[in-house]
Amino acid sequence: MLKINQQLKRIEIKEFEIENQIIFNFFNNLPINERDDKLLRAIYIGVLALMEDRISSFLSKTSNELGTELESLKMIFEMKKELFYKSAIKGIFAEDEIAEFLNQYFSDKKLKDRAFLTGNTAGIIPKNKTGDIICEVNGTPELKIVIECKFDKSIRLGDIESKDIFIRKSDTAWSQLIEAQANRDSKVSLIVFDISLVENSVLKNFDNVGYIKGIGFIAIINSQKGDYSNLVIAYMLARDIALNAKNIELDKDVLGMIVNRIIKDINEVLNIRTLVLNNIDNNKAILKQLEKSVLLMEFNQEYLKRFLSQGTLTKKDLLDFYTGEDIKDKYRLIEKEINDL
């Protein structure tokens, strides 16, 4: 079924069939034009997983059905995390997840916008694939926002003032925003970085959402925590510009001033939100400690009363006093209530 073509450095697979309900359901729910690409990605991800040699160690460590299921879930989580940080694959995860998140967001907010992956298709510039996701505003193909996903620490900010045209060409946030907009013929461009994979010059200037006058937007997300709030902010600002920009010469300085003021105020709100969330966590920790102390006082008081009335404690009482299992069970219920606050 499988043949290795050494001359062309490729594998050749003859026609084959797979009877598997999970695989069938996955591909059955995909549009026809996406199936070939997804199959190639599935093979690539599977090969990377096998290279990690996880499967053999996992099988040797598990013996019962429940253990196998739990280890399987753990393995999938760990594998996804490892694959995410492999330079060759993290971009694929980024594009898929961001497009999926945006479409879900559009659906939730009753927007007619649609996000499409451009895949391996070239744009207006010959052989150029820059611009990973195209968003059609209100479902209008002529009104587009292009999104470039760069989960790569080598991508610097690259503002024009520090640009040296005589050195070897390298991608920067500036160049990717300009190139994506030109290549996909969009009204506005947006570049997305992940907080764990972003170069310092970008993070120094934009720690949440940023706008480069006349160039485009920058959004820094936290994909491992599933936090895409900065992407939403950047996209909605880009959307306002795309919808309201007229066919007149805009004063880029004034636009930049207004947008950056909006972003500044939004960032302040986000910082306050972070402080509040941190404060909530701190208060929960304090509350847990207080509840522990109250339970311990009641527990110790109960055994003190028992000792004073009896003049001693039985071996069973001593064991219960030592282990404190009863108090542990009570605290678990209280801890759950605090966590649910």
C-alpha positions as CSV (number, residue, x, y, z in Angstrom):
1,M,0.0,0.0,0.0
2,L,2.9,2.3,0.8
3,K,5.8,3.0,-1.5
4,I,8.9,5.2,-0.8
5,N,10.1,7.1,-3.9
6,Q,13.7,7.8,-3.0
7,Q,14.4,9.8,-6.2
8,L,11.6,12.3,-5.6
9,K,11.8,12.1,-1.8
10,R,8.2,11.4,-1.2
11,I,5.8,8.6,-0.2
12,E,3.2,7.2,-2.6
13,I,0.1,5.6,-1.3
14,K,-2.1,3.4,-3.4
15,E,-5.9,3.5,-3.2
16,F,-7.0,2.3,0.2
17,E,-10.1,2.3,2.5
18,I,-10.5,2.8,6.2
19,E,-13.5,1.6,8.2
20,N,-13.4,3.7,11.3
21,Q,-16.4,5.6,12.7
22,I,-14.4,8.5,14.2
23,I,-12.5,9.1,11.0
24,F,-15.6,8.8,8.9
25,N,-17.6,11.3,11.0
26,F,-14.7,13.8,11.0
27,F,-14.3,13.8,7.2
28,N,-18.0,13.4,6.6
29,N,-18.6,16.8,8.4
30,L,-16.0,18.6,6.3
31,P,-16.7,20.5,3.1
32,I,-15.5,18.5,0.0
33,N,-12.8,21.1,-0.9
34,E,-11.2,20.8,2.6
35,R,-10.9,17.0,2.9
36,D,-7.6,16.5,1.0
37,D,-5.9,19.2,3.0
38,K,-7.2,17.9,6.3
39,L,-6.0,14.4,5.4
40,L,-2.5,15.6,4.7
41,R,-2.5,17.5,8.0
42,A,-3.8,14.4,9.9
43,I,-0.9,12.3,8.4
44,Y,1.6,14.9,9.3
45,I,0.4,15.3,12.9
46,G,0.2,11.5,13.3
47,V,3.8,11.1,12.2
48,L,5.0,13.7,14.7
49,A,3.1,11.9,17.4
50,L,4.8,8.6,16.5
51,M,8.2,10.3,16.5
52,E,7.6,11.2,20.1
53,D,7.3,7.5,20.8
54,R,4.5,8.2,23.2
55,I,2.2,5.3,22.2
56,S,4.5,2.4,23.2
57,S,5.3,3.8,26.7
58,F,1.6,4.7,27.2
59,L,0.5,1.1,26.4
60,S,3.1,-0.4,28.7
61,K,2.0,1.7,31.6
62,T,-1.7,1.0,31.4
63,S,-3.4,-2.3,32.1
64,N,-7.1,-1.7,32.7
65,E,-9.7,0.0,30.5
66,L,-10.2,3.0,32.9
67,G,-6.5,3.6,33.1
68,T,-6.2,3.4,29.4
69,E,-8.9,6.0,28.9
70,L,-7.3,8.4,31.4
71,E,-3.8,8.0,30.0
72,S,-5.2,8.5,26.5
73,L,-6.8,11.8,27.5
74,K,-3.6,12.9,29.2
75,M,-1.5,11.8,26.2
76,I,-3.7,13.8,23.8
77,F,-3.4,16.9,25.9
78,E,0.4,16.6,26.2
79,M,0.7,15.8,22.6
80,K,-1.3,18.8,21.5
81,K,0.9,21.0,23.8
82,E,4.1,19.6,22.3
83,L,2.9,19.8,18.7
84,F,1.9,23.4,19.3
85,Y,5.5,24.4,20.0
86,K,7.0,22.6,17.0
87,S,7.7,25.3,14.5
88,A,6.4,23.4,11.6
89,I,3.0,22.7,13.0
90,K,2.0,25.5,15.5
91,G,1.0,27.8,12.6
92,I,-1.5,25.2,11.4
93,F,-3.1,25.0,14.9
94,A,-3.1,28.8,15.1
95,E,-4.9,29.4,11.8
96,D,-7.5,26.6,12.4
97,E,-8.3,27.6,16.0
98,I,-8.5,31.4,15.3
99,A,-10.8,30.9,12.3
100,E,-13.0,28.5,14.3
101,F,-13.1,31.0,17.2
102,L,-14.0,33.9,15.0
103,N,-16.8,32.0,13.2
104,Q,-18.2,31.0,16.6
105,Y,-17.9,34.6,17.8
106,F,-19.7,35.9,14.7
107,S,-22.5,33.3,15.2
108,D,-22.9,34.3,18.9
109,K,-23.0,38.0,18.2
110,K,-25.4,37.5,15.2
111,L,-22.9,39.0,12.8
112,K,-22.9,38.0,9.1
113,D,-19.1,38.0,8.9
114,R,-17.4,34.8,7.9
115,A,-13.8,33.7,8.4
116,F,-12.1,31.6,5.7
117,L,-8.7,29.9,5.7
118,T,-6.7,30.7,2.6
119,G,-4.7,27.5,3.0
120,N,-2.0,27.1,0.4
121,T,-3.6,29.3,-2.2
122,A,-1.6,32.3,-3.5
123,G,-3.1,35.7,-3.5
124,I,-2.8,38.7,-5.9
125,I,1.0,38.6,-5.7
126,P,2.3,35.6,-7.7
127,K,3.4,32.7,-5.5
128,N,2.6,34.7,-2.4
129,K,0.5,33.0,0.3
130,T,0.7,35.8,3.0
131,G,-2.6,36.3,4.7
132,D,-3.8,33.2,6.5
133,I,-7.4,34.1,7.1
134,I,-9.8,36.3,5.2
135,C,-12.9,37.6,7.0
136,E,-15.7,38.8,4.8
137,V,-17.5,41.6,6.6
138,N,-21.3,41.2,6.5
139,G,-20.6,38.3,4.1
140,T,-19.5,40.7,1.4
141,P,-16.5,39.4,-0.6
142,E,-15.5,42.9,-1.6
143,L,-15.2,44.0,2.0
144,K,-12.4,42.0,3.6
145,I,-10.2,42.0,6.7
146,V,-7.1,39.8,6.4
147,I,-5.5,38.1,9.4
148,E,-1.9,36.9,9.5
149,C,-1.1,34.4,12.3
150,K,2.5,34.5,13.4
151,F,3.3,32.2,16.3
152,D,7.0,32.8,15.9
153,K,9.6,34.5,18.1
154,S,11.7,35.5,15.1
155,I,9.1,38.1,13.9
156,R,10.3,41.5,15.1
157,L,8.2,44.7,15.0
158,G,10.3,46.1,12.2
159,D,9.1,49.7,12.0
160,I,10.1,51.6,9.0
161,E,12.4,54.0,10.9
162,S,14.7,51.1,11.9
163,K,14.5,49.3,8.5
164,D,17.8,48.7,6.7
165,I,16.9,47.9,3.1
166,F,20.4,46.6,2.4
167,I,20.3,43.7,4.7
168,R,18.7,40.3,3.9
169,K,14.9,40.5,3.7
170,S,13.2,39.1,6.8
171,D,9.5,39.1,7.9
172,T,8.4,41.6,10.4
173,A,5.0,42.6,11.9
174,W,5.1,45.7,9.6
175,S,6.0,43.8,6.5
176,Q,3.5,41.1,7.1
177,L,0.6,43.6,7.7
178,I,1.4,45.5,4.5
179,E,2.0,42.3,2.5
180,A,-1.1,40.6,3.7
181,Q,-3.3,43.6,2.9
182,A,-1.8,43.9,-0.6
183,N,-1.9,40.2,-1.3
184,R,-5.5,39.6,-0.3
185,D,-6.9,43.0,-1.4
186,S,-8.4,43.7,2.0
187,K,-9.5,47.0,3.6
188,V,-7.7,46.3,6.9
189,S,-5.0,43.9,8.0
190,L,-4.4,42.3,11.4
191,I,-1.6,40.2,12.7
192,V,-2.0,37.8,15.7
193,F,0.8,36.7,18.0
194,D,0.7,34.3,20.9
195,I,1.9,35.6,24.3
196,S,4.2,32.6,24.6
197,L,5.7,33.0,21.1
198,V,6.2,36.7,20.6
199,E,9.4,38.7,20.1
200,N,10.3,41.3,22.7
201,S,10.2,44.3,20.4
202,V,6.5,43.5,19.7
203,L,5.6,42.8,23.3
204,K,7.5,46.0,24.5
205,N,5.3,48.2,22.3
206,F,2.0,46.2,22.4
207,D,1.2,44.0,25.3
208,N,-2.5,43.5,24.4
209,V,-3.8,45.3,21.3
210,G,-2.0,47.7,19.1
211,Y,-2.5,49.9,16.1
212,I,0.2,51.0,13.7
213,K,-0.9,54.1,11.8
214,G,-1.8,53.4,8.2
215,I,-0.5,49.8,8.5
216,G,-2.8,47.7,10.6
217,F,-3.6,46.1,14.0
218,I,-1.7,43.8,16.3
219,A,-3.4,41.4,18.7
220,I,-1.6,39.3,21.3
221,I,-3.6,36.2,22.4
222,N,-3.1,33.4,24.9
223,S,-4.1,30.3,23.0
224,Q,-3.1,27.8,25.7
225,K,-5.6,29.4,28.1
226,G,-8.1,29.9,25.3
227,D,-8.1,33.7,25.8
228,Y,-8.9,35.4,22.5
229,S,-10.3,38.6,24.0
230,N,-7.6,40.8,22.4
231,L,-8.3,39.3,19.0
232,V,-12.0,40.3,19.4
233,I,-11.1,43.9,20.3
234,A,-8.6,44.3,17.4
235,Y,-11.1,42.7,14.9
236,M,-14.0,44.8,15.9
237,L,-11.9,48.0,15.6
238,A,-10.7,46.8,12.2
239,R,-14.3,46.1,11.3
240,D,-15.4,49.6,12.2
241,I,-12.7,51.1,10.0
242,A,-13.6,48.7,7.1
243,L,-17.3,49.5,7.3
244,N,-17.0,53.3,7.8
245,A,-13.9,54.3,5.7
246,K,-15.0,56.3,2.7
247,N,-13.3,56.6,-0.6
248,I,-11.6,59.8,0.5
249,E,-8.1,60.5,1.6
250,L,-8.0,59.9,5.3
251,D,-5.8,61.8,7.7
252,K,-3.8,58.9,9.0
253,D,-2.4,60.8,11.9
254,V,-5.8,61.7,13.2
255,L,-7.1,58.2,12.7
256,G,-4.1,56.8,14.5
257,M,-4.6,59.2,17.4
258,I,-8.3,58.2,17.8
259,V,-7.7,54.5,17.4
260,N,-4.7,54.5,19.8
261,R,-6.7,56.4,22.4
262,I,-9.5,53.8,22.1
263,I,-6.9,51.0,22.5
264,K,-5.3,52.8,25.5
265,D,-8.7,53.0,27.3
266,I,-9.5,49.4,26.4
267,N,-6.1,48.2,27.8
268,E,-6.7,50.1,31.0
269,V,-10.0,48.3,31.4
270,L,-8.3,45.0,30.7
271,N,-5.7,45.7,33.3
272,I,-8.4,46.5,35.8
273,R,-10.1,43.3,34.9
274,T,-6.9,41.4,35.5
275,L,-6.5,43.1,38.9
276,V,-10.1,42.2,39.8
277,L,-9.6,38.6,38.8
278,N,-6.4,38.4,40.7
279,N,-8.1,40.0,43.7
280,I,-10.9,37.4,43.5
281,D,-8.4,34.6,43.5
282,N,-6.6,36.2,46.5
283,N,-9.9,36.6,48.4
284,K,-10.8,33.0,47.6
285,A,-7.5,31.9,49.0
286,I,-8.0,34.0,52.2
287,L,-11.6,32.7,52.5
288,K,-10.3,29.1,52.2
289,Q,-7.7,29.7,54.9
290,L,-10.3,31.2,57.2
291,E,-12.7,28.3,56.7
292,K,-9.8,25.9,57.4
293,S,-9.1,27.7,60.6
294,V,-12.7,27.7,61.7
295,L,-13.0,24.0,61.0
296,L,-9.8,23.2,62.9
297,M,-11.0,25.2,65.9
298,E,-14.3,23.4,66.0
299,F,-12.6,20.0,65.5
300,N,-10.0,20.6,68.2
301,Q,-12.7,22.0,70.6
302,E,-14.8,18.8,70.1
303,Y,-11.9,16.5,71.1
304,L,-10.9,18.8,74.0
305,K,-14.5,18.5,75.4
306,R,-14.4,14.7,74.9
307,F,-11.0,14.5,76.7
308,L,-12.2,16.7,79.6
309,S,-15.4,14.7,80.1
310,Q,-13.8,11.3,79.8
311,G,-10.3,12.0,81.2
312,T,-8.8,10.2,78.2
313,L,-9.2,9.4,74.5
314,T,-9.7,6.0,73.1
315,K,-7.3,4.6,70.5
316,K,-10.0,5.2,67.9
317,D,-10.4,8.8,69.1
318,L,-6.7,9.3,68.9
319,L,-6.5,7.9,65.4
320,D,-9.4,10.1,64.3
321,F,-7.8,13.2,66.0
322,Y,-4.5,12.4,64.3
323,T,-5.8,11.8,60.7
324,G,-8.6,14.4,60.8
325,E,-10.4,12.6,58.0
326,D,-13.8,14.0,59.1
327,I,-12.6,17.6,58.8
328,K,-11.0,16.9,55.4
329,D,-14.3,15.7,54.0
330,K,-16.1,18.8,55.4
331,Y,-13.5,21.1,53.9
332,R,-13.7,19.6,50.5
333,L,-17.4,20.6,50.3
334,I,-16.6,24.2,51.5
335,E,-13.7,24.4,49.1
336,K,-15.9,23.5,46.2
337,E,-18.5,26.2,47.2
338,I,-15.7,28.8,47.4
339,N,-14.3,27.8,44.0
340,D,-17.8,28.1,42.5
341,L,-18.2,31.7,43.7
